[in-house]
Amino acid sequence: MFSKREARNNLEQVQERSRELGSELCDELKSVAGESCDYLKKNPWAGVGIGAALGLVVGVLISKK
């Protein structure tokens, strides 16, 4: 059986690791967002195509009720 102290230590370790992973994920998402923004500035029609395709998919999914 776990003691309260062991459970608390395990909880603190999990919380610390989740904070680290959350920070890493946030940094990675910022990097990807910056790169995609640069790509769309260089290729604006690609953004239009992607938006149209997503709109079509969402429209088909909504109309299948």
Secondary structure, 3 states (H helix, E strand, C coil): CCCHHHHHHHHHHHHHHHHHHHHHHHHHHHHHHHHHHHHHHHCHHHHHHHHHHHHHHHHHHHHCC
